Amino acid sequence: MGEFSLSLVTMNEYYKKQCPDWANDTQLEHDLILGDDSDSLLSCNLLTDMTLGLWDINYFYDFENFYINKKTESPTIGVDMAFTRSTRCFDNHVSRQFSHSKFNPYCMNMNLYKGISCENYYKKYPFSTLMLIMSYYDIPLPKSDIGKELLLACDSAFKGHYASKDFFKKIHTDWLEVLGFGSLVDVLDKRTPNFFYELQKDYGLNEKIRLDENGYLESNINLEAIQSHLDWKLELPDQQFKLYAKRVRDGHKLGAKSIPDMSELISLAFTGKDYVSYTYKG
């Protein structure tokens, strides 16, 4: 790996042992699949930086269609997406409706290791895919408070700390300890939810990534401003992408209609205890 090899971050050993073996193949070339938000992009940039370019973005997935830059023989890794079949991915979503539901064993997802489903949704992993990746690979927290705050603003990882009931706040704090990021409690104690919402606006953290009419990625995420506070290179790929596979996207309340069969599903996430979003072959 790159310069991030040494740090004091320690993911809870039980959870680290549950993670798939492919995550240690950092000396082999892999094609990263970029999603449509800042969590996916910052995570991809970190993975590229720490593997010295061996893991690099070659696909873009807007949760409807897949786009490719160039044909390779490298295995793929989805970043911040819940693929349903035996596809490598890093993810932070709840991907099981019931505790006994089938899941993708190639997905690194703390919710799978904690036994989280729609049945106990309130206990779910409350942070970004970026924080998951940083914890697993022992990437140290940013040195500055603003860097730490940006990390907590990404994917609204700050929210649980300000829950109205101590019970839910403790779930959030306990997950920080699992990741080895317990020190972030002090950062959260100094701020309010409104501070983080303003941070999201100022840095464009909630802005989407999209393809323009010529196949180039564009976004209003303020990477230049964020770069000043993080220790790895941030950039939106400047290569041209072309359509690779056309799919169908859907989302609805549970029970409103049937979810496609597992053989048809590409990705699936329960984005609320009674709401599901998915992409399927169609």
FENWOTA-V71841 format. One record per pair of residues at least 12 apart in sequence whose C-alpha atoms are under 8 Angstrom apart, sorted by the first residue. I is the first residue (numbers start at 1). J is the second residue. D is the distance in Angstrom with one decimal. If there is no record, write none. Layout:
((I:J:D) (I:J:D))
This chain:
((1:26:6.9) (1:27:7.6) (1:50:5.2) (1:51:5.0) (1:52:6.9) (2:49:6.8) (2:50:4.5) (2:51:6.0) (2:52:6.0) (3:50:6.9) (4:50:6.6) (4:138:7.5) (4:139:5.7) (4:140:7.4) (5:137:7.8) (5:138:7.0) (5:139:7.3) (6:138:7.1) (6:139:7.7) (7:138:5.9) (7:139:6.4) (7:140:5.4) (8:138:7.2) (8:140:6.8) (9:135:6.4) (9:138:5.0) (9:139:6.7) (9:140:6.1) (9:179:7.8) (9:180:5.3) (9:181:7.0) (10:135:6.7) (10:136:7.8) (10:138:6.3) (10:179:6.8) (10:180:4.9) (11:135:5.6) (11:136:6.1) (11:138:7.6) (11:178:5.8) (11:179:4.5) (11:180:5.1) (12:177:7.8) (12:178:5.0) (12:179:6.3) (12:180:7.0) (15:110:7.2) (15:113:6.6) (15:178:7.9) (16:136:6.8) (18:113:6.6) (19:108:5.6) (19:109:7.8) (20:105:7.3) (20:106:5.9) (20:107:7.1) (20:108:6.4) (22:88:7.7) (22:106:7.9) (26:51:5.9) (26:54:7.3) (26:55:7.5) (27:51:7.0) (27:54:6.9) (28:54:6.4) (28:55:7.8) (29:54:4.6) (29:55:5.6) (29:74:6.1) (29:75:7.6) (30:54:6.4) (30:55:4.7) (30:56:6.7) (30:74:5.1) (30:75:5.2) (30:76:5.6) (30:77:6.9) (31:55:5.8) (31:56:5.5) (31:57:5.8) (31:58:5.4) (31:59:7.3) (31:74:5.9) (31:75:6.1) (31:76:4.6) (31:77:6.2) (32:44:6.9) (32:55:6.3) (32:56:5.3) (32:57:4.4) (32:58:5.8) (32:59:6.4) (32:76:5.7) (32:77:4.9) (32:78:6.0) (32:79:6.8) (33:57:5.9) (33:58:6.4) (33:59:4.6) (33:60:5.5) (33:61:6.6) (33:76:6.9) (33:77:5.9) (33:78:4.6) (33:79:6.0) (34:57:6.4) (34:58:7.9) (34:59:6.1) (34:60:4.8) (34:61:6.1) (34:78:6.9) (34:79:6.0) (34:80:8.0) (35:60:6.0) (35:61:5.1) (35:62:5.9) (35:63:7.5) (35:78:8.0) (35:79:6.8) (35:80:6.7) (35:81:7.2) (35:209:7.7) (36:60:7.8) (36:61:6.9) (36:62:5.5) (36:63:7.9) (36:208:5.5) (36:209:4.6) (36:210:6.6) (37:205:7.9) (37:206:7.0) (37:207:6.7) (37:208:5.0) (37:209:5.7) (38:154:7.1) (38:155:7.9) (38:205:5.8) (38:206:6.9) (38:207:7.3) (38:208:7.4) (38:209:7.9) (38:221:7.0) (39:80:7.1) (39:128:6.5) (39:129:6.5) (39:130:6.0) (39:154:6.2) (39:155:6.3) (40:79:5.6) (40:80:5.3) (40:129:7.3) (40:130:7.4) (41:236:7.4) (42:130:6.9) (42:234:6.7) (43:79:7.0) (43:129:7.1) (43:130:4.9) (43:133:7.2) (44:56:7.3) (44:57:7.0) (44:79:6.7) (45:232:7.3) (45:233:6.5) (45:234:5.7) (45:235:6.9) (46:232:6.1) (46:233:7.3) (46:234:7.9) (49:232:6.3) (49:233:6.7) (57:237:7.4) (58:70:6.8) (59:241:7.7) (60:241:7.7) (62:210:7.5) (63:249:6.6) (63:267:8.0) (63:278:7.9) (63:279:6.4) (64:246:7.0) (64:247:5.3) (64:248:5.5) (64:249:5.0) (64:279:6.1) (65:243:7.4) (65:244:7.6) (65:245:5.8) (65:246:4.7) (65:247:5.2) (65:248:7.5) (66:243:6.2) (66:244:5.3) (66:245:5.1) (66:246:6.5) (66:247:7.8) (67:241:5.7) (67:242:5.2) (67:243:4.4) (67:244:4.7) (67:245:6.9) (68:241:5.1) (68:242:5.5) (68:243:6.4) (68:244:5.7) (69:239:6.6) (69:240:6.0) (69:241:4.5) (69:242:6.5) (70:241:7.9) (76:88:6.7) (77:89:5.0) (77:90:7.5) (78:90:6.2) (79:91:6.7) (79:129:7.7) (80:92:6.7) (80:129:5.7) (81:93:7.8) (81:267:7.1) (82:95:6.8) (82:107:7.3) (82:267:5.2) (82:268:5.8) (82:269:6.3) (83:104:7.1) (83:107:7.4) (83:266:5.7) (83:267:4.1) (83:268:6.6) (84:103:6.6) (84:104:5.4) (84:262:7.4) (84:265:6.6) (84:266:5.8) (84:267:5.1) (84:268:6.4) (85:103:7.6) (85:104:5.3) (85:266:7.2) (86:104:5.6) (86:105:6.7) (86:106:5.7) (86:107:8.0) (87:104:7.4) (87:106:5.8) (87:107:7.1) (88:106:4.9) (88:107:5.6) (88:108:7.9) (89:106:6.7) (89:107:4.8) (89:108:6.2) (90:107:5.9) (90:108:4.9) (90:109:6.4) (90:129:6.7) (90:133:7.7) (91:107:6.9) (91:108:6.1) (91:109:5.2) (91:129:5.7) (92:109:5.6) (92:110:6.9) (92:111:7.2) (92:125:6.8) (92:126:7.9) (92:127:7.2) (92:128:6.4) (92:129:5.4) (92:132:7.8) (93:109:7.5) (93:111:7.3) (93:125:7.8) (93:269:5.8) (93:270:6.9) (93:271:7.1) (94:111:6.2) (94:112:7.9) (94:116:6.8) (94:117:6.1) (94:118:7.4) (94:121:7.6) (94:124:7.1) (94:269:5.8) (94:270:5.4) (94:271:7.1) (95:112:7.9) (95:117:7.0) (95:268:6.2) (95:269:4.8) (95:270:5.9) (96:116:7.4) (96:117:4.9) (96:118:6.8) (96:269:7.8) (96:270:7.4) (97:117:5.2) (97:118:4.9) (97:119:7.1) (97:270:7.4) (98:117:5.3) (98:118:6.2) (98:119:6.2) (99:115:6.3) (99:116:6.9) (99:117:5.6) (99:119:7.3) (110:125:6.4) (111:124:6.0) (111:125:5.9) (118:270:7.4) (118:272:7.9) (118:273:5.0) (118:274:7.3) (119:273:7.6) (121:272:7.7) (121:273:5.7) (122:168:7.8) (123:171:6.5) (125:172:7.9) (125:175:6.7) (126:157:6.1) (126:160:7.0) (126:172:6.6) (126:175:7.6) (127:152:7.8) (127:155:7.0) (127:156:7.4) (127:157:4.4) (127:158:7.8) (128:154:6.6) (128:155:5.5) (128:156:7.7) (128:157:6.1) (131:151:7.5) (131:179:7.9) (132:179:7.2) (135:179:5.4) (135:180:6.7) (135:181:7.9) (136:179:7.8) (141:181:8.0) (142:229:6.9) (142:230:5.9) (142:231:6.9) (144:229:7.0) (145:187:7.1) (146:229:6.8) (147:229:4.7) (147:230:6.1) (148:184:7.4) (148:187:7.5) (149:187:7.2) (149:188:8.0) (149:196:7.4) (150:199:7.2) (150:200:8.0) (150:226:7.7) (152:196:7.9) (153:196:5.6) (153:197:7.5) (153:199:6.9) (153:200:6.2) (153:205:7.6) (154:200:7.5) (154:205:6.3) (154:206:7.9) (155:205:7.9) (155:206:7.7) (156:196:8.0) (158:188:7.2) (158:193:7.4) (158:196:7.5) (159:193:6.9) (160:172:5.4) (161:173:7.1) (161:188:7.1) (162:192:7.7) (162:193:7.1) (173:185:7.2) (203:221:6.4) (203:222:5.1) (203:223:7.7) (203:225:6.8) (203:226:6.8) (204:220:6.1) (204:221:4.4) (204:222:5.5) (205:221:5.7) (205:222:7.5) (206:221:7.5) (207:219:6.8) (207:220:5.8) (207:221:5.6) (208:220:7.3) (208:221:7.5) (214:240:7.6) (215:240:5.3) (215:241:4.9) (215:242:6.1) (216:238:6.6) (216:239:6.6) (216:240:5.0) (216:241:6.2) (217:236:7.1) (217:237:6.9) (217:238:6.9) (217:240:7.7) (218:236:7.6) (223:235:6.8) (246:281:7.9) (247:279:6.7) (247:280:6.0) (247:281:5.1) (247:282:6.4) (248:279:5.5) (248:280:5.4) (248:281:6.2) (248:282:5.7) (249:277:7.7) (249:278:5.9) (249:279:4.3) (249:280:6.6) (250:277:5.9) (250:278:5.6) (250:279:6.3) (251:275:7.3) (251:276:5.5) (251:277:4.1) (251:278:6.1) (252:275:5.7) (252:276:5.7) (252:277:6.7) (253:274:5.7) (253:275:4.3) (253:276:6.3) (254:274:5.2) (254:275:5.4) (254:276:6.5) (260:280:7.3) (264:280:5.4) (264:281:5.5) (264:282:7.4) (265:278:7.3) (265:279:6.1) (265:280:4.2) (265:281:6.5) (266:278:7.4) (266:279:5.5) (266:280:5.1) (266:281:7.0) (267:279:5.4) (267:280:7.1))
